[in-house]
């Protein structure tokens, strides 16, 4: 199940007043399971080396191109190198001491979304509890294709000026992450492959704007 909700950028979540949806299941258990199965750095994580390449397949000259390489041993010890046309970043963490080098302008949101999706796709899992999301299960699909989604509607902006915003997170029938749409973060997760006790997506898809489809491909994922 795919949801494409275009959300205005530049807003901060100022009011999380929820609107009820069908279903009574809290997403906490489902999200915790997805965190375990779909996150390289979540529960049962093992040291890994990953190389992710991001591109706009329909436009070889697109400015939206980057590589992300990470060597991760533990939350206390890891290194990440991001290289794009306009921005480069090198982060090294050793015994929780972090050093960071940035070159270029700012860390673009489109690139940040792919890094989040590949490394820790549910880095802000408590968000779904804050907006009082409820899980709705799909029952009209074949058993192998059934999924469930947690949905929420809430206000963003300020007390004086605000708008309705929407958030949807969907899970595959095996509990892995299928897609996320929320303010400042949207992603589809495809081509899931086993990695230790997890099933990690090897293809990430985001629609930056109408007609601009970005794809992240995991070229290397190996234990270290």
N, CA, C and O of each residue as an XYZ file, in Angstrom:
896
protein
N       0.851     -1.177      0.000
C       0.000      0.000      0.000
C       0.887      1.227      0.000
O       1.817      1.329      0.800
N       0.599      2.171     -0.907
C       1.432      3.349     -1.038
C       0.598      4.582     -0.761
O      -0.545      4.675     -1.208
N       1.149      5.511     -0.041
C       0.500      6.778      0.220
C       1.457      7.887     -0.167
O       2.623      7.863      0.229
N       0.985      8.858     -0.935
C       1.813      9.976     -1.317
C       1.111     11.243     -0.850
O       0.135     11.680     -1.460
N       1.596     11.814      0.204
C       1.014     13.020      0.765
C       2.059     14.115      0.676
O       3.142     13.985      1.247
N       1.758     15.162     -0.013
C       2.695     16.259     -0.170
C       2.523     17.222      0.990
O       1.472     17.845      1.147
N       3.548     17.335      1.788
C       3.499     18.171      2.980
C       4.388     19.386      2.794
O       5.494     19.272      2.266
N       3.916     20.546      3.221
C       4.715     21.760      3.132
C       5.916     21.671      4.031
O       5.824     21.187      5.159
N       7.073     22.147      3.526
C       8.285     22.128      4.314
C       8.416     23.446      5.052
O       7.741     24.423      4.728
N       9.280     23.463      6.033
C       9.560     24.679      6.762
C       8.706     24.858      7.988
O       8.913     25.811      8.739
N       7.740     23.966      8.224
C       6.907     24.050      9.408
C       7.527     23.243     10.535
O       8.243     22.271     10.297
N       7.248     23.649     11.748
C       7.612     22.875     12.911
C       6.339     22.307     13.511
O       5.279     22.926     13.429
N       6.440     21.143     14.105
C       5.262     20.563     14.734
C       5.018     21.314     16.035
O       5.760     21.165     17.006
N       3.982     22.111     16.035
C       3.695     22.939     17.194
C       2.523     22.406     17.984
O       2.430     22.634     19.190
N       1.639     21.709     17.327
C       0.461     21.195     18.008
C       0.166     19.819     17.472
O      -0.015     19.660     16.264
N       0.110     18.820     18.325
C      -0.117     17.450     17.909
C      -1.506     17.005     18.336
O      -1.661     16.010     19.044
N      -2.502     17.743     17.905
C      -3.874     17.392     18.248
C      -4.354     16.319     17.290
O      -4.459     16.583     16.092
N      -4.643     15.143     17.761
C      -4.929     14.003     16.910
C      -6.380     13.976     16.483
O      -7.258     14.529     17.145
N      -6.608     13.318     15.357
C      -7.940     13.069     14.849
C      -8.126     11.573     14.768
O      -7.236     10.865     14.294
N      -9.261     11.076     15.220
C      -9.449      9.638     15.311
C      -9.544      8.959     13.965
O     -10.036      9.545     13.001
N      -9.071      7.713     13.891
C      -9.171      6.884     12.704
C      -9.722      5.528     13.115
O      -9.742      5.175     14.294
N     -10.168      4.777     12.111
C     -10.668      3.438     12.406
C      -9.544      2.584     12.958
O      -8.392      2.712     12.543
N      -9.876      1.728     13.878
C      -8.881      0.846     14.467
C      -8.501      1.304     15.853
O      -8.488      2.502     16.137
N      -8.189      0.347     16.725
C      -7.896      0.677     18.106
C      -6.501      0.256     18.531
O      -6.136      0.422     19.695
N      -5.709     -0.289     17.602
C      -4.412     -0.827     17.964
C      -3.363      0.277     18.019
O      -3.193      1.028     17.059
N      -2.666      0.371     19.140
C      -1.544      1.288     19.236
C      -0.424      0.783     18.335
O      -0.209     -0.426     18.256
N       0.297      1.673     17.652
C       1.358      1.206     16.749
C       2.639      0.813     17.453
O       3.574      0.349     16.800
N       2.714      0.983     18.773
C       3.988      0.789     19.465
C       4.597     -0.577     19.201
O       5.774     -0.672     18.852
N       3.809     -1.639     19.362
C       4.349     -2.986     19.185
C       4.768     -3.221     17.743
O       5.816     -3.812     17.482
N       3.944     -2.756     16.805
C       4.254     -2.927     15.392
C       5.509     -2.155     15.016
O       6.358     -2.664     14.285
N       5.629     -0.924     15.514
C       6.805     -0.105     15.210
C       8.059     -0.694     15.834
O       9.122     -0.682     15.213
N       7.952     -1.208     17.048
C       9.108     -1.835     17.687
C       9.586     -3.040     16.879
O      10.789     -3.263     16.741
N       8.641     -3.814     16.346
C       9.022     -4.969     15.527
C       9.711     -4.516     14.246
O      10.717     -5.095     13.836
N       9.163     -3.478     13.617
C       9.781     -2.957     12.397
C      11.172     -2.398     12.686
O      12.085     -2.548     11.875
N      11.332     -1.754     13.844
C      12.641     -1.225     14.230
C      13.659     -2.349     14.341
O      14.807     -2.193     13.925
N      13.246     -3.479     14.899
C      14.139     -4.621     15.051
C      14.490     -5.235     13.708
O      15.643     -5.593     13.468
N      13.496     -5.360     12.826
C      13.701     -6.061     11.566
C      14.314     -5.186     10.472
O      15.074     -5.681      9.640
N      13.992     -3.887     10.466
C      14.315     -3.045      9.318
C      15.446     -2.059      9.550
O      15.913     -1.436      8.597
N      15.902     -1.897     10.783
C      16.938     -0.913     11.085
C      18.287     -1.589     11.282
O      18.414     -2.514     12.083
N      19.291     -1.125     10.550
C      20.631     -1.685     10.695
C      21.205     -1.445     12.079
O      22.023     -2.232     12.556
N      20.787     -0.367     12.728
C      21.347     -0.021     14.032
C      20.356     -0.246     15.171
O      20.627      0.138     16.309
N      19.206     -0.868     14.876
C      18.226     -1.159     15.920
C      18.603     -2.390     16.716
O      19.754     -2.826     16.689
N      17.632     -2.953     17.428
C      17.883     -4.141     18.247
C      18.482     -5.254     17.401
O      18.149     -5.404     16.225
N      19.380     -6.040     18.020
C      20.066     -7.163     17.362
C      20.956     -6.689     16.214
O      21.196     -7.439     15.268
N      21.443     -5.459     16.290
C      22.333     -4.949     15.247
C      23.664     -5.683     15.284
O      24.121     -6.098     16.349
N      24.280     -5.840     14.129
C      25.612     -6.408     14.034
C      26.485     -5.442     13.239
O      25.973     -4.703     12.398
N      27.792     -5.435     13.492
C      28.681     -4.526     12.762
C      28.538     -4.712     11.253
O      28.409     -5.834     10.765
N      28.563     -3.596     10.523
C      28.344     -3.683      9.087
C      29.140     -2.619      8.341
O      29.571     -1.610      8.899
N      29.308     -2.894      7.066
C      29.823     -1.913      6.102
C      28.762     -1.775      5.027
O      28.322     -2.771      4.453
N      28.344     -0.528      4.747
C      27.305     -0.285      3.763
C      27.731      0.810      2.809
O      28.317      1.811      3.222
N      27.433      0.618      1.514
C      27.630      1.646      0.506
C      26.312      1.856     -0.225
O      25.778      0.936     -0.845
N      25.797      3.071     -0.143
C      24.528      3.443     -0.768
C      24.792      4.478     -1.841
O      25.505      5.454     -1.611
N      24.209      4.262     -3.030
C      24.340      5.225     -4.115
C      22.958      5.799     -4.440
O      22.004      5.050     -4.652
N      22.857      7.120     -4.478
C      21.588      7.810     -4.715
C      21.661      8.516     -6.063
O      22.667      9.145     -6.391
N      20.574      8.405     -6.852
C      20.562      9.021     -8.169
C      19.124      9.295     -8.590
O      18.174      8.816     -7.970
N      18.985     10.075     -9.653
C      17.698     10.277    -10.318
C      17.789      9.515    -11.641
O      18.352     10.036    -12.603
N      17.251      8.295    -11.715
C      17.481      7.425    -12.877
C      17.113      8.051    -14.214
O      17.752      7.759    -15.225
N      16.100      8.901    -14.240
C      15.651      9.477    -15.514
C      16.488     10.673    -15.958
O      16.266     11.213    -17.041
N      17.449     11.092    -15.132
C      18.236     12.282    -15.441
C      19.697     12.060    -15.048
O      20.073     12.314    -13.904
N      20.522     11.590    -15.980
C      21.941     11.329    -15.658
C      22.698     12.557    -15.171
O      23.698     12.425    -14.466
N      22.236     13.749    -15.536
C      22.911     14.975    -15.126
C      22.261     15.637    -13.921
O      22.507     16.809    -13.637
N      21.446     14.892    -13.229
C      20.707     15.439    -12.089
C      21.657     15.920    -10.990
O      22.696     15.305    -10.750
N      21.301     17.013    -10.331
C      22.091     17.446     -9.170
C      21.876     16.543     -7.960
O      22.623     16.614     -6.984
N      20.862     15.704     -8.028
C      20.547     14.828     -6.902
C      21.282     13.499     -7.050
O      20.694     12.481     -7.416
N      22.570     13.535     -6.759
C      23.416     12.352     -6.811
C      24.330     12.356     -5.593
O      24.851     13.396     -5.191
N      24.513     11.178     -5.017
C      25.371     11.111     -3.824
C      25.734      9.662     -3.537
O      25.092      8.730     -4.021
N      26.786      9.500     -2.734
C      27.120      8.198     -2.161
C      27.212      8.352     -0.652
O      27.646      9.382     -0.136
N      26.795      7.313      0.033
C      26.865      7.270      1.492
C      27.558      5.969      1.867
O      27.092      4.887      1.511
N      28.664      6.074      2.579
C      29.380      4.873      3.010
C      29.534      4.918      4.523
O      29.945      5.926      5.097
N      29.192      3.799      5.152
C      29.273      3.754      6.616
C      29.931      2.460      7.067
O      29.647      1.378      6.554
N      30.825      2.606      8.049
C      31.402      1.479      8.775
C      30.888      1.598     10.211
O      31.216      2.560     10.906
N      30.099      0.646     10.652
C      29.435      0.732     11.957
C      29.794     -0.491     12.796
O      29.527     -1.628     12.407
N      30.403     -0.239     13.950
C      30.725     -1.318     14.879
C      29.743     -1.366     16.038
O      29.342     -2.443     16.480
N      29.354     -0.184     16.532
C      28.417     -0.079     17.659
C      27.981      1.378     17.744
O      28.547      2.228     17.057
N      26.977      1.686     18.582
C      26.610      3.097     18.742
C      27.767      3.962     19.242
O      27.726      5.185     19.105
N      28.787      3.348     19.811
C      29.939      4.085     20.339
C      31.059      4.216     19.324
O      32.004      4.975     19.539
N      30.965      3.483     18.212
C      32.080      3.455     17.268
C      31.559      3.263     15.844
O      31.130      2.168     15.480
N      31.596      4.328     15.041
C      31.193      4.233     13.653
C      31.728      5.422     12.856
O      32.100      6.449     13.423
N      31.760      5.264     11.536
C      32.230      6.318     10.653
C      31.341      6.381      9.420
O      30.969      5.349      8.860
N      31.001      7.603      8.997
C      30.131      7.799      7.828
C      30.733      8.870      6.931
O      31.162      9.924      7.400
N      30.756      8.585      5.636
C      31.238      9.539      4.643
C      30.131      9.755      3.614
O      29.662      8.805      2.987
N      29.717     11.013      3.444
C      28.695     11.391      2.475
C      29.345     12.284      1.430
O      30.010     13.265      1.762
N      29.149     11.934      0.159
C      29.722     12.713     -0.929
C      28.622     13.017     -1.932
O      28.016     12.098     -2.483
N      28.358     14.294     -2.175
C      27.422     14.726     -3.204
C      28.044     15.887     -3.962
O      29.152     16.316     -3.639
N      27.341     16.400     -4.966
C      27.899     17.478     -5.784
C      28.103     18.764     -4.994
O      29.073     19.489     -5.215
N      27.193     19.041     -4.080
C      27.223     20.311     -3.369
C      27.612     20.195     -1.898
O      27.864     21.202     -1.237
N      27.661     18.967     -1.390
C      27.869     18.808      0.057
C      28.649     17.537      0.341
O      28.414     16.492     -0.267
N      29.583     17.648      1.278
C      30.349     16.488      1.727
C      30.418     16.504      3.251
O      30.532     17.556      3.879
N      30.344     15.317      3.816
C      30.391     15.213      5.276
C      31.154     13.953      5.674
O      30.999     12.891      5.070
N      31.977     14.099      6.698
C      32.703     12.964      7.277
C      32.481     13.000      8.779
O      32.911     13.931      9.459
N      31.807     11.978      9.291
C      31.539     11.885     10.730
C      32.227     10.642     11.272
O      32.120      9.558     10.699
N      32.931     10.809     12.377
C      33.595      9.695     13.045
C      33.242      9.723     14.524
O      33.376     10.751     15.187
N      32.789      8.580     15.034
C      32.439      8.454     16.448
C      33.310      7.361     17.063
O      33.352      6.232     16.576
N      34.004      7.722     18.143
C      34.852      6.755     18.837
C      34.636      6.938     20.328
O      34.906      8.010     20.871
N      34.154      5.906     20.988
C      33.837      5.987     22.422
C      32.926      7.177     22.705
O      33.125      7.914     23.671
N      31.927      7.351     21.849
C      30.913      8.394     21.951
C      31.445      9.810     21.718
O      30.707     10.784     21.864
N      32.739      9.924     21.352
C      33.306     11.229     21.010
C      33.173     11.411     19.505
O      33.718     10.629     18.726
N      32.446     12.446     19.102
C      32.131     12.630     17.688
C      32.931     13.785     17.091
O      33.007     14.873     17.661
N      33.519     13.521     15.938
C      34.166     14.568     15.149
C      33.443     14.646     13.809
O      33.054     13.628     13.236
N      33.271     15.868     13.325
C      32.498     16.066     12.103
C      33.162     17.117     11.228
O      33.560     18.181     11.704
N      33.275     16.804      9.947
C      33.811     17.736      8.966
C      32.788     17.905      7.846
O      32.320     16.923      7.271
N      32.445     19.152      7.543
C      31.483     19.450      6.487
C      32.111     20.373      5.456
O      32.828     21.311      5.800
N      31.838     20.101      4.208
C      32.282     20.949      3.113
C      31.093     21.230      2.197
O      30.333     20.321      1.861
N      30.939     22.474      1.802
C      29.811     22.844      0.963
C      28.841     23.698      1.742
O      29.180     24.258      2.785
N      27.638     23.793      1.229
C      26.627     24.629      1.856
C      25.981     23.951      3.045
O      26.597     23.800      4.100
N      24.749     23.549      2.870
C      23.997     22.938      3.955
C      23.725     21.475      3.624
O      23.840     21.054      2.472
N      23.369     20.719      4.632
C      23.026     19.304      4.473
C      21.614     19.238      3.901
O      20.651     19.449      4.639
N      21.460     18.949      2.594
C      20.135     19.037      1.980
C      19.174     17.978      2.525
O      19.576     16.866      2.868
N      17.909     18.351      2.595
C      16.901     17.463      3.163
C      16.754     16.188      2.360
O      16.599     15.118      2.949
N      16.798     16.257      1.032
C      16.626     15.050      0.223
C      17.699     14.015      0.543
O      17.426     12.815      0.571
N      18.919     14.490      0.782
C      20.019     13.591      1.101
C      19.881     13.054      2.522
O      20.131     11.875      2.773
N      19.490     13.908      3.433
C      19.307     13.493      4.820
C      18.259     12.375      4.929
O      18.406     11.459      5.738
N      17.205     12.459      4.112
C      16.159     11.441      4.167
C      16.688     10.067      3.782
O      16.327      9.065      4.400
N      17.542     10.014      2.763
C      18.086      8.724      2.347
C      19.043      8.153      3.387
O      19.060      6.943      3.613
N      19.830      9.002      4.014
C      20.730      8.533      5.071
C      19.914      7.955      6.236
O      20.233      6.892      6.769
N      18.864      8.673      6.613
C      17.992      8.174      7.678
C      17.381      6.837      7.296
O      17.394      5.897      8.091
N      16.844      6.744      6.085
C      16.161      5.529      5.651
C      17.097      4.325      5.642
O      16.700      3.227      6.030
N      18.329      4.525      5.203
C      19.256      3.407      5.075
C      19.838      2.954      6.410
O      20.091      1.765      6.608
N      20.051      3.896      7.325
C      20.744      3.567      8.572
C      19.773      3.282      9.713
O      19.898      2.269     10.400
N      18.822      4.161      9.912
C      17.894      4.021     11.030
C      16.538      4.601     10.624
O      16.204      5.715     11.027
N      15.755      3.868      9.836
C      14.540      4.426      9.219
C      13.468      4.847     10.199
O      12.538      5.556      9.813
N      13.564      4.435     11.458
C      12.585      4.830     12.469
C      13.275      5.553     13.609
O      13.020      5.269     14.779
N      14.147      6.486     13.267
C      14.950      7.158     14.287
C      14.082      7.937     15.280
O      14.496      8.143     16.421
N      12.898      8.369     14.872
C      11.996      9.097     15.760
C      10.712      8.298     15.921
O       9.627      8.781     15.598
N      10.837      7.083     16.419
C       9.684      6.197     16.516
C       8.619      6.723     17.477
O       7.444      6.390     17.323
N       9.002      7.536     18.466
C       8.015      8.049     19.424
C       7.076      9.055     18.766
O       6.030      9.383     19.326
N       7.439      9.548     17.582
C       6.570     10.488     16.868
C       5.172      9.915     16.707
O       4.184     10.635     16.855
N       5.082      8.629     16.404
C       3.781      8.020     16.106
C       2.904      7.928     17.346
O       1.678      7.947     17.242
N       3.512      7.830     18.500
C       2.741      7.871     19.737
C       2.281      9.287     20.040
O       1.167      9.487     20.523
N       3.133     10.276     19.759
C       2.790     11.663     20.033
C       1.585     12.121     19.221
O       0.776     12.919     19.694
N       1.470     11.612     17.994
C       0.345     12.029     17.159
C      -0.837     11.061     17.274
O      -1.798     11.147     16.510
N      -0.748     10.137     18.243
C      -1.853      9.208     18.522
C      -2.253      8.416     17.286
O      -3.440      8.276     16.991
N      -1.269      7.902     16.567
C      -1.557      7.086     15.392
C      -2.179      5.760     15.821
O      -1.906      5.258     16.911
N      -3.005      5.209     14.965
C      -3.644      3.917     15.208
C      -3.442      3.024     13.999
O      -3.520      3.487     12.862
N      -3.183      1.746     14.238
C      -2.912      0.802     13.169
C      -4.219      0.353     12.524
O      -5.169     -0.016     13.215
N      -4.258      0.387     11.200
C      -5.384     -0.118     10.422
C      -4.854     -1.218      9.514
O      -3.926     -0.978      8.742
N      -5.417     -2.408      9.585
C      -4.930     -3.531      8.811
C      -5.712     -3.664      7.509
O      -6.921     -3.438      7.467
N      -5.004     -4.032      6.453
C      -5.620     -4.283      5.165
C      -6.084     -5.733      5.117
O      -5.304     -6.644      5.396
N      -7.330     -5.949      4.770
C      -7.867     -7.316      4.781
C      -8.327     -7.779      3.407
O      -8.705     -8.941      3.254
N      -8.306     -6.904      2.396
C      -8.815     -7.288      1.085
C      -7.708     -7.701      0.122
O      -7.944     -7.809     -1.082
N      -6.507     -7.932      0.638
C      -5.402     -8.377     -0.200
C      -5.090     -9.832      0.097
O      -5.532    -10.386      1.104
N      -4.312    -10.449     -0.805
C      -3.887    -11.827     -0.585
C      -3.048    -11.902      0.674
O      -2.385    -10.923      1.016
N      -3.052    -13.044      1.387
C      -2.302    -13.149      2.649
C      -0.847    -12.732      2.534
O      -0.306    -12.110      3.448
N      -0.200    -13.074      1.404
C       1.218    -12.734      1.258
C       1.435    -11.250      1.013
O       2.557    -10.761      1.139
N       0.358    -10.516      0.659
C       0.488     -9.098      0.342
C      -0.128     -8.198      1.400
O      -0.067     -6.974      1.282
N      -0.714     -8.781      2.423
C      -1.405     -7.971      3.416
C      -0.423     -7.086      4.175
O       0.720     -7.464      4.432
N      -0.900     -5.916      4.518
C      -0.072     -4.982      5.252
C      -0.933     -4.256      6.264
O      -2.153     -4.414      6.293
N      -0.289     -3.471      7.080
C      -1.009     -2.649      8.048
C      -0.377     -1.270      8.047
O       0.811     -1.116      7.764
N      -1.177     -0.280      8.364
C      -0.695      1.093      8.355
C      -1.152      1.809      9.619
O      -2.245      1.560     10.125
N      -0.317      2.688     10.114
C      -0.690      3.585     11.205
C      -0.820      4.977     10.614
O       0.075      5.449      9.913
N      -1.952      5.639     10.903
C      -2.243      6.932     10.293
C      -2.527      7.963     11.369
O      -2.981      7.630     12.464
N      -2.258      9.207     11.047
C      -2.562     10.295     11.977
C      -2.746     11.589     11.213
O      -2.155     11.781     10.151
N      -3.563     12.472     11.753
C      -3.747     13.821     11.243
C      -3.555     14.778     12.408
O      -4.050     14.523     13.506
N      -2.837     15.884     12.180
C      -2.512     16.784     13.269
C      -2.229     18.166     12.708
O      -2.225     18.356     11.492
N      -1.998     19.112     13.568
C      -1.753     20.491     13.176
C      -0.254     20.798     13.177
O       0.470     20.351     14.067
N       0.209     21.553     12.192
C       1.579     22.043     12.186
C       1.545     23.554     11.975
O       0.608     24.086     11.381
N       2.561     24.229     12.460
C       2.623     25.671     12.354
C       2.633     26.302     13.728
O       3.256     25.778     14.651
N       1.957     27.409     13.871
C       1.859     28.108     15.147
C       0.401     28.155     15.568
O      -0.482     27.736     14.819
N       0.153     28.660     16.758
C      -1.225     28.771     17.232
C      -2.039     29.687     16.335
O      -3.216     29.433     16.082
N      -1.411     30.750     15.856
C      -2.121     31.716     15.024
C      -2.286     31.238     13.587
O      -3.333     31.446     12.974
N      -1.254     30.599     13.053
C      -1.281     30.136     11.665
C      -0.870     28.674     11.639
O       0.277     28.342     11.939
N      -1.796     27.806     11.282
C      -1.477     26.382     11.252
C      -2.247     25.704     10.128
O      -3.213     26.246      9.591
N      -1.794     24.516      9.794
C      -2.406     23.719      8.737
C      -2.531     22.285      9.197
O      -1.833     21.844     10.110
N      -3.438     21.555      8.545
C      -3.546     20.124      8.796
C      -2.386     19.415      8.112
O      -2.035     19.739      6.977
N      -1.800     18.456      8.796
C      -0.757     17.609      8.227
C      -1.131     16.156      8.468
O      -1.928     15.836      9.349
N      -0.540     15.293      7.668
C      -0.873     13.879      7.741
C       0.414     13.063      7.845
O       1.469     13.475      7.364
N       0.306     11.929      8.465
C       1.437     11.014      8.564
C       0.918      9.590      8.428
O      -0.103      9.233      9.017
N       1.619      8.789      7.656
C       1.234      7.399      7.438
C       2.498      6.548      7.461
O       3.485      6.886      6.807
N       2.475      5.466      8.195
C       3.569      4.502      8.175
C       2.965      3.128      7.912
O       2.007      2.737      8.579
N       3.510      2.397      6.953
C       2.960      1.102      6.552
C       3.999      0.000      6.727
O       5.204      0.219      6.602
N       3.486     -1.193      7.021
C       4.332     -2.346      7.305
C       3.947     -3.500      6.386
O       2.780     -3.665      6.030
N       4.938     -4.290      6.010
C       4.683     -5.504      5.243
C       4.091     -6.577      6.148
O       4.064     -6.435      7.370
N       3.618     -7.650      5.526
C       2.974     -8.706      6.299
C       3.930     -9.389      7.269
O       3.485     -9.969      8.259
N       5.257     -9.331      7.002
C       6.229     -9.943      7.910
C       6.697     -8.978      9.000
O       7.566     -9.322      9.800
N       6.124     -7.770      9.035
C       6.473     -6.806     10.067
C       7.543     -5.817      9.683
O       7.838     -4.902     10.452
N       8.141     -5.974      8.502
C       9.164     -5.036      8.050
C       8.517     -3.740      7.562
O       7.316     -3.681      7.298
N       9.339     -2.723      7.452
C       8.855     -1.399      7.057
C       8.601     -1.353      5.551
O       9.420     -1.811      4.755
N       7.448     -0.791      5.178
C       7.056     -0.690      3.775
C       7.184      0.747      3.261
O       7.744      0.961      2.186
N       6.683      1.722      3.997
C       6.752      3.110      3.563
C       6.472      4.038      4.732
O       5.831      3.657      5.711
N       6.965      5.266      4.610
C       6.747      6.295      5.622
C       6.450      7.613      4.921
O       7.137      7.987      3.970
N       5.431      8.313      5.391
C       5.157      9.674      4.946
C       4.847     10.498      6.185
O       3.888     10.215      6.902
N       5.656     11.513      6.434
C       5.448     12.404      7.568
C       6.154     13.717      7.267
O       6.934     13.772      6.317
N       5.919     14.763      8.022
C       6.593     16.030      7.722
C       8.110     15.872      7.656
O       8.729     15.346      8.581
N       8.698     16.331      6.560
C      10.142     16.328      6.339
C      10.752     14.945      6.166
O      11.976     14.817      6.169
N       9.940     13.910      6.016
C      10.510     12.581      5.821
C       9.501     11.690      5.114
O       8.402     11.458      5.619
N       9.878     11.195      3.945
C       9.043     10.242      3.218
C       9.959      9.274      2.484
O      11.000      9.672      1.961
N       9.572      8.006      2.445
C      10.403      7.015      1.789
C       9.625      5.719      1.568
O       8.771      5.349      2.374
N       9.933      5.032      0.460
C       9.461      3.683      0.205
C      10.647      2.733      0.314
O      11.770      3.078     -0.051
N      10.382      1.534      0.818
C      11.433      0.545      1.064
C      11.148     -0.701      0.215
O      10.106     -1.339      0.366
N      12.087     -1.037     -0.675
C      11.894     -2.153     -1.607
C      13.081     -3.116     -1.545
O      14.111     -2.838     -0.930
N      12.893     -4.254     -2.207
C      13.970     -5.240     -2.379
C      14.587     -5.621     -1.034
O      15.788     -5.452     -0.825
N      13.764     -6.129     -0.134
C      14.246     -6.522      1.192
C      15.056     -7.812      1.089
O      14.648     -8.771      0.434
N      16.219     -7.813      1.754
C      17.096     -8.976      1.735
C      17.577     -9.285      3.147
O      17.738     -8.374      3.960
N      17.810    -10.572      3.449
C      18.260    -10.939      4.800
C      19.637    -10.371      5.100
O      20.524    -10.352      4.247
N      19.792     -9.909      6.335
C      21.097     -9.491      6.840
C      21.097     -9.826      8.326
O      20.500     -9.106      9.126
N      21.768    -10.923      8.701
C      21.702    -11.397     10.079
C      20.269    -11.753     10.437
O      19.632    -12.537      9.735
N      19.756    -11.184     11.524
C      18.386    -11.429     11.960
C      17.407    -10.418     11.358
O      16.239    -10.378     11.746
N      17.875     -9.611     10.421
C      17.056     -8.539      9.879
C      16.716     -8.779      8.405
O      17.261     -9.673      7.758
N      15.798     -7.950      7.898
C      15.507     -7.904      6.468
C      15.615     -6.436      6.051
O      14.738     -5.623      6.344
N      16.704     -6.124      5.366
C      17.056     -4.741      5.068
C      16.727     -4.406      3.616
O      17.057     -5.158      2.699
N      16.075     -3.270      3.431
C      15.777     -2.806      2.078
C      17.080     -2.497      1.333
O      18.027     -1.961      1.909
N      17.108     -2.845      0.055
C      18.263     -2.521     -0.783
C      17.916     -1.496     -1.851
O      18.781     -1.094     -2.630
N      16.661     -1.071     -1.896
C      16.233     -0.008     -2.800
C      15.314      0.939     -2.050
O      14.351      0.514     -1.412
N      15.619      2.226     -2.132
C      14.837      3.257     -1.455
C      14.333      4.234     -2.515
O      15.080      4.634     -3.408
N      13.066      4.612     -2.409
C      12.454      5.477     -3.421
C      11.789      6.666     -2.736
O      11.040      6.511     -1.771
N      12.082      7.861     -3.261
C      11.431      9.070     -2.759
C      11.090      9.970     -3.936
O      11.893     10.128     -4.856
N       9.893     10.562     -3.907
C       9.464     11.495     -4.942
C       9.674     12.901     -4.404
O       8.869     13.415     -3.627
N      10.768     13.507     -4.833
C      11.137     14.812     -4.311
C      10.092     15.860     -4.667
O       9.759     16.726     -3.857
N       9.584     15.768     -5.881
C       8.528     16.632     -6.388
C       7.943     15.927     -7.599
O       8.541     14.968     -8.088
N       6.795     16.367     -8.099
C       6.229     15.702     -9.280
C       7.225     15.630    -10.434
O       7.761     16.652    -10.863
N       7.469     14.431    -10.928
C       8.414     14.238    -12.020
C       9.843     14.018    -11.594
O      10.700     13.770    -12.442
N      10.134     14.101    -10.296
C      11.501     13.896     -9.799
C      11.512     12.713     -8.843
O      11.158     12.839     -7.671
N      11.921     11.573     -9.358
C      11.974     10.337     -8.586
C      13.430     10.011     -8.257
O      14.248      9.803     -9.154
N      13.739      9.972     -6.975
C      15.085      9.636     -6.527
C      15.108      8.203     -6.027
O      14.171      7.747     -5.371
N      16.191      7.494     -6.345
C      16.330      6.086     -5.960
C      17.674      5.893     -5.284
O      18.712      6.295     -5.810
N      17.646      5.279     -4.125
C      18.871      4.895     -3.433
C      19.071      3.390     -3.553
O      18.160      2.619     -3.255
N      20.242      2.971     -3.982
C      20.524      1.548     -4.188
C      21.689      1.138     -3.293
O      22.754      1.754     -3.325
N      21.482      0.101     -2.503
C      22.557     -0.435     -1.670
C      23.454     -1.294     -2.546
O      23.050     -2.367     -2.994
N      24.672     -0.823     -2.789
C      25.605     -1.576     -3.600
C      26.411     -2.557     -2.782
O      26.842     -3.594     -3.286
N      26.616     -2.226     -1.501
C      27.355     -3.120     -0.613
C      26.699     -3.127      0.753
O      26.425     -2.067      1.315
N      26.445     -4.300      1.289
C      26.047     -4.445      2.688
C      26.649     -5.758      3.163
O      26.244     -6.840      2.740
N      27.621     -5.635      4.048
C      28.351     -6.821      4.480
C      28.710     -6.686      5.952
O      28.921     -5.575      6.439
N      28.781     -7.806      6.665
C      29.204     -7.755      8.069
C      30.682     -7.461      8.178
O      31.464     -7.822      7.299
N      31.067     -6.799      9.268
C      32.482     -6.545      9.533
C      32.780     -6.948     10.969
O      33.917     -6.823     11.422
